[in-house]
Amino acid sequence: MTGSIKISEQHKDFFKQVYQVVKQIPPGRVTSYGAIARFLGMARSARMVGWAMNHSHHLEEPIPAHRVVNRQGLLTGKMHFGSPDRMQRLLEIEGITVQNDQVRDFEKRFWDPVANLEIP
């Protein structure tokens, strides 16, 4: 995807909140789109968290979007990283093993924002 993505002001605020959460995921840990949505009080907005992750690649400030996977630990957003294996490589640099596009030991690597951050 090239060029800038137009987002509404309402979505822009939500995206900013998502980025604040994602920036706090420790290296070597992952969370899910749904866990971020639940933390932000919008449990049914996991897909919108995914849109925020896709949009993050167009920002100047680095967002560790590679640490956000689906609820089963699958690298469903990998196609937005410029090359098919970049998301996996970024996770592996942090010590996370990925096999067949899935985080191994997902339960051990999972970082829950609800348990680790204060509710906004």
C-alpha positions in Angstrom: 0.0 0.0 0.0 1.4 3.3 -1.0 0.5 6.9 -0.2 -1.2 8.1 3.0 -4.3 6.6 4.3 -7.2 9.0 5.1 -8.7 8.3 8.5 -11.5 10.1 10.3 -10.9 12.2 13.4 -12.8 9.6 15.5 -10.6 6.8 14.2 -7.5 8.9 14.6 -8.1 9.2 18.4 -8.7 5.5 18.6 -5.5 4.8 16.6 -3.5 7.0 18.9 -4.8 5.0 21.9 -3.9 1.8 20.2 -0.4 3.0 19.5 0.0 4.1 23.2 -0.7 0.5 24.2 1.4 -1.1 21.5 4.4 1.0 22.4 4.3 -0.6 25.9 4.4 -4.2 24.8 7.8 -5.4 26.0 10.3 -6.8 23.6 10.0 -10.6 23.4 6.3 -10.5 24.1 3.2 -10.3 21.9 -0.5 -9.4 22.4 -3.6 -9.7 20.3 -5.8 -7.3 18.4 -8.7 -8.3 20.6 -6.7 -7.8 23.9 -5.9 -4.3 22.9 -9.6 -3.6 21.9 -10.8 -5.0 25.3 -8.3 -2.9 27.2 -9.6 0.2 25.4 -13.2 -0.7 26.3 -14.1 -1.6 22.7 -14.0 -5.4 22.8 -15.8 -5.7 19.4 -13.2 -3.5 17.7 -10.3 -6.0 17.1 -10.5 -5.4 13.4 -10.1 -1.7 13.9 -7.0 -2.4 16.0 -5.7 -4.2 12.9 -6.4 -1.2 10.8 -4.4 0.9 13.2 -1.5 -1.5 12.9 -1.7 -1.3 9.1 -1.7 2.4 9.3 1.2 2.5 11.7 3.6 1.6 8.9 2.9 5.1 7.5 3.9 7.0 10.6 7.3 8.6 11.3 7.3 7.4 14.9 8.1 3.7 15.1 5.3 1.5 16.4 6.3 -2.1 17.2 3.3 -3.5 15.2 5.1 -6.8 14.8 4.2 -7.6 18.5 0.5 -7.7 17.7 -0.9 -11.0 16.4 -4.3 -12.6 16.2 -5.9 -14.4 19.2 -4.2 -17.7 18.3 -0.8 -16.2 17.8 -0.9 -16.2 14.0 1.0 -13.5 12.1 -2.1 -12.4 10.2 -0.8 -8.9 9.6 2.5 -10.0 8.0 1.6 -8.9 4.5 1.8 -5.2 5.7 5.5 -5.4 6.6 6.9 -4.9 3.1 8.1 -8.4 2.7 6.4 -11.7 3.7 9.0 -12.7 6.3 9.8 -9.3 7.9 7.3 -9.6 10.8 8.6 -13.0 11.6 12.3 -11.8 11.5 11.5 -8.9 13.8 9.9 -11.3 16.3 12.8 -13.7 16.1 15.3 -10.9 16.8 13.4 -10.5 20.1 13.7 -14.2 20.9 10.3 -15.3 19.8 10.1 -18.5 17.8 7.6 -18.6 14.9 6.7 -21.8 13.1 4.2 -21.9 10.2 3.3 -18.2 10.8 2.4 -18.9 14.4 4.1 -17.8 17.6 5.4 -20.9 19.5 4.6 -20.9 23.2 2.0 -18.2 22.5 0.5 -18.5 26.0 3.9 -17.9 27.6 4.7 -15.0 25.3 1.3 -13.3 25.6 1.2 -9.9 27.2 -2.2 -8.8 28.4 -2.6 -5.0 28.6 -5.6 -5.4 31.0 -3.3 -7.1 33.5 -0.3 -4.9 32.9 -1.6 -1.3 32.3 -4.0 1.0 34.0 -7.3 1.4 32.2 -7.5 4.8 30.4 
